[in-house]
Amino acid sequence: MPAQTSSTPAPAETATPTAISLQGIVKDFPLRRGTAVRALERLDLQIGHGEFVALLGPSGCGKSTVLRMVAGLEQPSEGEVAVEGRSPADLVRAHRLGVAFQEHALLPWASARDNVALPFRVAGRPVDRTRVDDLLALVGLTGFEDARPRQLSGGMRQRVAIARALALEPDVLLLDEPFGALDAVTRRRMNLELARIWMEQRITTLLVTHDVDEAVLLADRVVVMTGRPGRVRHVQQVDMPHPRGTEVTRDPDFHALVDRLTAMLDDPEPTAEPS
Amino acid sequence: MSSPVAARAGDRGLAVAGVLAVLVLAELIGRTGIAGVGWPPISEVALYLTESSAQQLLGRALAATGAAAAAGFLLGTVVALLVTALGALLPATAPGLDRLAAVLHAVPLIAVGPLLITIAGRDATPTLVAALASGFAVFIAATSALASTNPAQRDVFSVLGAGRLVTLLRLQLPAGVPLIVDGLTLAAPAAVLGAVIGEWFGARRGIGVLLVSSMQNLQVNQLWAAALTAAAVALLAYVVLVAARDVVNRRFS
């Protein structure tokens, strides 16, 4: 296994300057009286500009914690997180991050259009109405601009959430199980949609998921994490050309890859493995 | 389709039956005189209310009390919301503000009244007591409303780089509107009762004044009429705000 961990083509990384860099990340969550649970153990991860990386791992492996640290919502106990060479807090202050969670977290009192316009208002910028409507068109919601979230289906709400994340043309897009609450059919359709949207935007993207198909379909690189405490177990380059449509999902190579990564998730890994 | 409607009609029928039962009971107690001269038959109180002199008297009192209660309700609500907003914008002050509100509320309004008379005068006292009584309900509702925003929404605001003021105005306040309106439904009757208590200490007119003078002059029917009027107004304020709450809930959730 340690050999596979370093299977990432190192030259390619030095060629593209890193957009997101996590180095020696340790995260402890304090429990009662001095005890703590270690969620992440010396995790290293570099993501290049315009790269789509999927973080795959069993539940409770700390993959969401990684994303939350990149988003500035959590601080590492040890190690350093840098986004575009700055601290996540700097990027947040500059309104350069876009995020979508499993919970759509739309404002229920606002229309789809106002929800997508929210980042403009938060940043104190004039709302670019054309941009907002273009984004709603991009996620396939033309005609639903004035609908309120509860009038939309689960998949449509997630589309609005993704359009909102893209509103200010962020440097980095963070997706935490954005389709985790959807049924399998809708989820697959949303994956294909996201693949198309991403092709048009080419934003540096970190996707956290436990769905292997989703990770392989969307990502340039799939990073498999170990169980708690989470570390990088394996990095898988996915070389199939973008945009990946339904034909990719029928490709035997795709399935072979999915099977390999799934096996890795199922396999109880020797977490005590020295690194 | 018809069963919820039928159920609601049934509920309403039960409510009407309950009110009627209470009225009949009160009438019986008054007629038999088992509660003494202080408890007249309700029909006599109703008859008294048909007299034009009584109507004028109660009308004037009601206007004064209503004005004091409305002004107090407005003042209490505005101050409570401003204090809540201060706590949200400067989180360090929030525990102190909570304690201050609790202490203020722990002082009985009956004890505050004479104090206010000497400080603010007899005209302002009903309004101020009404503001105190209603403001606390609004403050408690508003602080819990602002704290109850969904964590995922808060995370989105954090990542978008929203400051405290933007988060307050664009997330916490709109998300908290239904809970704040809940607080208002409790604050409105509290304001009416606060105004009556404030008048008790020597306002020029008002339901509270009428209660005191009827009691001292053994005007039993007038006493009951004044008390029932105060209760009816408090109830009306509650009903109006509950209706408003339904509209608001549809808009904000």
Interface residues (C-beta under 8 A of the other chain):
Chain A: R68 A71 G72 L73 V92 R93 A94 H95 L97 G98 V99 F101 E103 H104 A105 L107 P108 W109 L118 P119 R121 V122 A123 G124 R150 R164 L174
Chain B: N150 A152 Q153 D155 V156 F157 S158 V159 L160 G161 A162 V166 R170 L171 P174 A175 R251 F252 S253
